[in-house]
Amino acid sequence: MQLDVYVTKQKGLVDEYLDSIMPPPDKHPDIIHKAMRYSLFANAKRLRPILTLASAESVGGNVKQILPIACALELIHTYSLIHDDLPVMDNDDLRRGKPTNHKVFGEAIAILAGDALLTAAFEALSVPEITDAIGSARQLKIINKLAKAAGSAGLIGGQVVDIQSQGKSLDIPELEYIHVHKTGKLILVSIISGAVAAGCSENQLAALSGYGEKLGLAYQIIDDILDVEGESAELGKNTGADSALHKATYPQVLGMKQAKIQAQLLISDAKADLKPLGDKARHLSEIADYILNRKN
């Protein structure tokens, strides 16, 4: 199955499940539910839940059993984007080709919409259907890993250091910390969650963890590159934001040529980590190539 066909199919499953668990837009108080849905269904790629499903498949898992876990990753990712776009953070007015949440609903409702999506993620993770499908031990392990990846030791911590570092000169270890935590941890836990839910072995988990760590860092380096070389219309967000906020990026610290080389090396190494999984990991390998060559 070609990657675009696979992605379309998996994206459809994710969208259908997300729609089924989100409150309808007319449910009181309707403004918060409209705001939640506005960002959640705004032309998203669904990369993180698709990685969860592909990871589960690579170790023989059942996609439909793991769908609630995959969707929880998307809920957390979307909440983080809403908050990231706020005037007190990156102050963006365009996301996924549409005005950002706070531009449409106001800052207070945008904050609450993000909070509600984060809460909904843990509601999705704790439903009895998951317990019945994979057992409470695996379910709790996933909840714990996801909470850590989304908290001050992960996404939030990376965002804090990113804010504190604006206007400062950073070396590569400091810059890598921001990228790994702000972006990479959620991508990594997407992959780990699918594998754990599917009952992977320790060797399989080690292989997928190595892949996920490298993929997450490469993804953010490519983001840095696209912020310089990409087109706003294709990206669905404004370019040049990093420079405007005086943020350190891989192209700024290493130079554009070396930043691209670093991304290529990470993707190559990530794909090499998948070799013990054989052909079942082919979609993960294809996703890595897509990330390296993506334009949005």
C-alpha positions in Angstrom: 0.0 0.0 0.0 1.4 3.4 -1.0 2.0 5.8 1.8 -0.6 8.4 0.7 -3.3 5.7 0.5 -2.3 4.4 3.9 -2.3 7.8 5.5 -5.7 8.7 4.0 -7.1 5.5 5.4 -5.7 6.0 8.9 -6.5 9.7 9.0 -10.1 8.7 8.2 -10.2 6.4 11.2 -8.8 9.0 13.4 -11.1 11.7 12.3 -14.1 9.5 12.7 -13.2 8.5 16.2 -12.4 12.1 17.3 -15.7 13.2 15.9 -17.5 10.5 17.9 -15.9 11.5 21.3 -16.1 15.3 20.9 -19.2 17.1 22.3 -21.4 18.3 19.4 -20.9 22.0 18.5 -24.4 23.0 19.7 -24.0 21.4 23.2 -24.2 24.0 26.0 -21.9 26.0 26.5 -21.6 25.8 22.7 -18.8 28.3 22.3 -16.2 26.1 24.0 -17.2 23.0 21.9 -17.1 25.0 18.7 -13.6 26.3 19.7 -12.4 22.8 20.5 -13.7 21.4 17.2 -12.4 24.4 15.2 -8.8 23.6 16.0 -9.1 19.8 16.2 -10.6 19.5 12.7 -8.6 22.3 11.0 -6.9 20.4 8.1 -4.6 18.5 10.4 -2.1 15.9 9.1 -2.7 13.5 12.1 1.0 12.5 12.1 1.1 11.6 15.8 -1.9 9.2 15.8 -0.8 7.7 12.5 2.6 7.0 14.1 0.8 5.4 17.0 -1.2 3.1 14.7 1.8 2.3 12.5 3.9 1.5 15.5 1.3 -0.9 16.8 1.1 -2.6 13.4 4.8 -3.0 13.3 4.6 -5.4 16.3 1.4 -7.1 15.3 -1.1 -4.9 17.1 -4.8 -4.4 16.4 -5.4 -0.8 15.1 -9.0 -0.5 16.1 -8.2 -1.5 19.7 -5.5 1.2 19.8 -7.5 4.0 18.1 -8.5 5.8 21.4 -4.8 6.0 22.4 -3.8 7.3 19.0 -6.5 10.0 19.2 -5.5 11.0 22.7 -2.1 12.0 21.2 -3.9 14.3 18.7 -5.9 15.9 21.4 -2.8 16.8 23.3 -1.0 18.0 20.2 -3.9 20.3 19.2 -4.1 21.7 22.7 -0.4 22.6 22.6 -0.8 24.4 19.3 -3.7 26.5 20.6 -1.7 27.6 23.6 1.5 28.0 21.5 -0.2 30.5 19.2 -1.4 32.8 22.0 -0.2 36.4 22.2 1.8 35.6 25.4 3.6 32.8 23.6 4.4 32.9 19.9 1.6 35.4 19.0 0.6 33.6 15.7 -2.5 34.5 13.7 -2.4 31.6 11.2 -2.5 27.9 11.8 -3.3 25.1 9.4 -4.3 27.7 6.8 -7.0 29.3 9.1 -7.0 32.1 11.7 -5.7 30.8 15.0 -8.1 29.9 17.7 -7.7 33.1 19.8 -8.3 35.2 16.7 -11.7 33.6 16.2 -12.9 32.9 19.8 -10.8 35.3 21.9 -7.9 34.5 24.2 -9.9 33.3 27.2 -11.9 30.8 25.2 -8.8 29.7 23.4 -7.0 28.9 26.6 -10.1 27.0 27.9 -10.4 25.1 24.6 -6.8 24.0 25.0 -7.4 23.0 28.6 -10.5 21.0 27.6 -8.7 19.1 24.8 -5.9 18.2 27.2 -8.5 16.9 29.7 -10.3 15.0 26.9 -7.1 13.2 26.0 -6.9 11.6 29.4 -10.6 10.8 29.3 -10.0 9.0 26.0 -7.0 7.1 27.5 -9.0 5.8 30.5 -12.1 4.4 28.9 -13.0 0.8 29.9 -12.7 -0.3 26.3 -9.0 0.1 26.4 -8.8 -1.8 29.7 -10.7 -4.7 28.1 -8.5 -4.6 25.0 -5.0 -4.3 26.3 -5.3 -4.7 30.1 -5.0 -2.2 32.9 -1.2 -2.6 33.3 -0.4 -1.5 29.7 -3.1 1.1 29.9 -1.6 2.7 33.1 1.9 2.5 31.6 0.8 4.4 28.5 -1.0 7.1 30.6 2.1 7.5 32.8 4.4 7.9 29.8 2.1 10.3 28.0 1.7 12.4 31.1 5.5 12.7 31.4 5.9 13.5 27.7 3.3 16.3 27.9 4.5 17.8 31.3 7.4 19.8 32.6 9.8 17.0 31.8 8.6 17.0 28.2 6.6 19.4 26.0 6.0 22.0 28.7 9.6 22.0 29.8 10.8 22.5 26.2 8.3 25.4 25.7 9.6 27.0 28.9 13.2 26.9 27.9 12.3 28.0 24.4 10.6 31.2 25.8 13.5 31.8 28.2 16.0 31.5 25.3 14.5 34.0 23.0 17.1 36.6 22.0 20.0 34.5 23.4 22.8 32.6 21.6 22.5 28.9 22.2 24.9 26.0 21.6 23.7 22.8 20.0 23.1 20.9 23.3 20.8 23.7 24.5 19.0 23.9 21.2 18.6 20.1 21.1 17.1 20.1 24.6 14.4 22.5 23.4 13.7 20.6 20.2 13.7 17.2 21.9 11.3 18.3 24.6 9.1 20.7 22.9 8.5 18.5 19.8 10.3 15.2 20.0 8.9 13.8 23.3 5.3 13.8 22.0 6.4 12.1 18.7 8.4 9.6 20.7 5.6 8.8 23.1 3.2 8.4 20.1 5.4 5.6 18.8 6.0 4.0 22.3 2.3 4.1 23.1 1.4 2.1 20.0 4.1 -0.5 20.7 3.2 -0.9 24.4 -0.5 -1.2 23.6 0.3 -3.9 21.1 2.3 -5.9 23.7 5.7 -5.4 22.1 8.8 -7.1 23.4 11.7 -5.2 25.0 13.8 -5.5 21.9 11.0 -4.2 19.7 10.4 -1.3 22.1 14.1 -0.5 22.1 14.1 -0.4 18.2 11.0 1.8 18.1 12.3 4.1 20.8 15.5 4.7 18.9 13.5 5.4 15.8 11.2 7.8 17.6 13.9 9.8 19.3 15.7 10.5 16.0 12.4 11.1 14.1 11.2 13.7 16.7 14.4 15.7 16.5 14.5 15.5 12.7 10.9 16.7 12.5 11.7 19.9 14.4 14.9 20.6 12.5 12.8 20.3 9.3 10.4 22.8 10.9 13.3 25.2 11.4 14.3 24.8 7.8 10.7 25.3 6.5 10.4 28.5 8.6 13.1 29.9 6.5 12.6 28.3 3.1 8.9 27.3 3.1 5.9 29.0 1.6 3.2 30.3 4.0 0.4 29.2 1.8 1.7 25.6 1.7 2.7 25.5 5.3 -0.6 26.9 6.5 1.2 29.2 8.9 3.4 32.3 8.7 7.0 31.8 7.9 9.8 33.8 9.5 8.3 33.5 12.9 11.4 32.2 14.5 13.5 35.1 13.2 10.9 37.6 14.3 10.9 36.2 17.9 14.8 36.0 17.9 14.7 32.2 18.4 17.7 30.0 18.0 17.2 27.4 15.3 19.4 24.7 13.6 19.8 26.8 10.4 20.9 29.8 12.5 23.3 27.9 14.7 24.7 25.4 12.2 23.9 27.1 8.9 21.3 25.9 6.4 23.5 23.3 4.7 24.6 21.6 7.9 21.1 21.7 9.3 19.8 19.8 6.3 22.7 17.3 6.6 21.8 16.8 10.3 18.2 16.1 9.4 19.2 13.6 6.7 21.5 11.8 9.1 18.8 11.5 11.8 16.3 10.1 9.3 18.8 7.6 8.0 19.6 6.4 11.5 16.0 6.3 12.4 15.2 4.0 9.5 18.2 1.8 10.4 16.7 1.3 13.9 13.6 -0.3 12.3 15.6 -3.1 10.6 14.9 -5.7 13.3 11.2 -5.2 12.8 11.3 -6.2 9.1 8.6 -5.4 6.6 6.0 -4.7 9.2 7.7 -1.4 9.9 7.6 -0.3 6.3 5.0 2.4 6.9 7.2 3.9 9.7 10.1 3.9 7.3 8.1 5.6 4.6 6.8 8.2 7.2 10.4 9.0 8.0 11.1 9.7 4.3 8.0 11.8 4.1 9.1 13.9 7.1 12.5 14.6 5.5 10.9 15.8 2.3 7.8 17.4 3.6 6.8 20.9 2.5 4.2 21.5 5.2 
